[in-house]
Amino acid sequence: MHRTGRTGYDILSFVLTANFLFLLSVTDIRYRRIPNVYILAAFAVKTVMIVIWGVAEHDFSGLFVNSLAGMISGALLTGIVYVISGKGIGAGDVKMFAAVGYMAGAAAALDILVYSTVLCALCGIILVAVKKCRLKDFIPMAPFVYAGMLVYIFSGM
């Protein structure tokens, strides 16, 4: 999907989201968890950005509604998977997608969710096929979300 008409606000949001996901990727690989303090920091940074940009552009409510819709869509979709799969994904992944949605917006969050899920599934299939892991082994999701964000950015947003 190639989109046009991105604003400086959108680009800054995507850059912040990518940097946030890089930090979460390193943490998820190293410690196998996504700390709540990082999630809260992401929400705080984006909220400050919404306030500043919203005042400057006189569109506070539009920016906030898009972020809120992204947060709800990211949390809702991954939350459903969390419940249905019997915690096949971690609660930190649900919070991470809520933050990604809040930071990048609803449309971007859904695209990133699809890209990262496909990348993670492909990697999992390959790892199982070459017997580097079993079906029940843990694969950190944050690096794939980061990769999905990069695919989203480089595919033209």
N, C-alpha and C positions, 0 to 999 in steps of 0.2 A: 504494500500500500504506500503510495507516494502522496504525501500531503504537502501543500504549499501554504504560504502565508503565516509562517511561524513568527511570533514576536520575540523581542529580546527577553521578555518574561518567560516564555516557553523554553527558550534555549537555556536560560539560567536555571530554570527548574530541572531540566533534563541533566545538565552538568552537575547540579547539586545531588540529584538522585543517583547518578552514576558514581559519584564520589562516596556517597553514603553506602551504596551497595558494595563498593570495593572494600570499605572498612568492615562491613558485615561479612563479606566473603572470607577475608583473612581470619576474622574472629570465629566464624562457623567452622572453618577448616581446622584451626588450631585448638579451639576449646569445645567444639561441638555444641555451641549454644549461641543464642542471639540475645545479648543483654538488654533488658528493658530500658536502661539508661540511654542506649543508642537510639532506640525507637522514640523515646520522649524527646531527645535532642533533635531528631529529625522533624518531629511535629513542631517543636519550638522554633527552629530555624525557618521552616516554611511559613509558619504563622506570622513571624516578623516580616518575612518577605511579602506576604499577602497584604499586610497592613501598609507597609511602605509603598509598594507598587499600587495598591488599591487607592491610597490617598493621592498619589501622583497622577494616576490615570482616571480617577473618579469612577472606578469599577470594583470597589471592594466586594460588594455582594456577589458579582459574577465570578470573581476569582475564588472567593470562599466557597460558593456553591459547587464549582467544578472540583475543588480539592475535597470537599466533603463527599461528593458523589464518587470520586475516585477511592476515597478511604472505605466507603461502604461497599462498593463493588469488589475491591480487593479483599476485604475482610470477609465479606459474605461468601464469595465463591470458594476461597480457601478454607473458610470455616465449615462450609458444607462438606468439603472433601475430608477435612479433619475428623468430623463426626462420622461420616459414612465409612471411611476407611479404617475406623478404629484406631485413630491416631497414627495413620500411615505417614502423615506429615506432622511436623512438630508444631506446638503452639507458637513458638517463636517465628515459624514460617508464616503463620496466619497474621501475626502482628507485623511482620516485615512487609507483607503484601498490603496491609492497611496503610502503613507508612509510605510505601511506594505509590499507592493510589493517591494518597494525600499530597505527596510531593509532585507527582507527574501528571495527575489528572485522570479522569475516568477512562477515556479512550486509550491513552497510553498504557494505563495499568492493565487493561484487558489484553492488549497486544503483547506486552511484556510477559504476562502470565502464560499466554499461549507459547511464545518463543521459548521461555525458560522451561516449561513443562516438556516440550518436545525435545529440547537439548538434554535435559536430565534423563528422560526416558531412553533416548538413544545411547547415552553414556552408560546407563544402567544395563541395557541389553548387551552392549559390547563387553562390559566388565563381567557379566554373568557368563557370556559365551566363551570368554577366554579364561574363565575360572579364577578371576581376581577377586570376586566377591560372590556371596550367595544372595538369594532372593530376599532374605530377611535382614541383610546388612544395611547399615546406615550410610546414606550418601548425603553429604551436606547440600542443602538446596540453594543457599545464598550465592555460591559461585555461578550457578546456572541462571539465577535471576540477574546477576551482574552481566553475564554473557547475553542474556535476553535483552537487557537494556542496551547493550552495545549494538546488537543486531537491530534493535528498534531505531537507534540513533543513526547508524550507518546505512540503513535501508531507506532513509529519507524522511523519517518521522511522519 
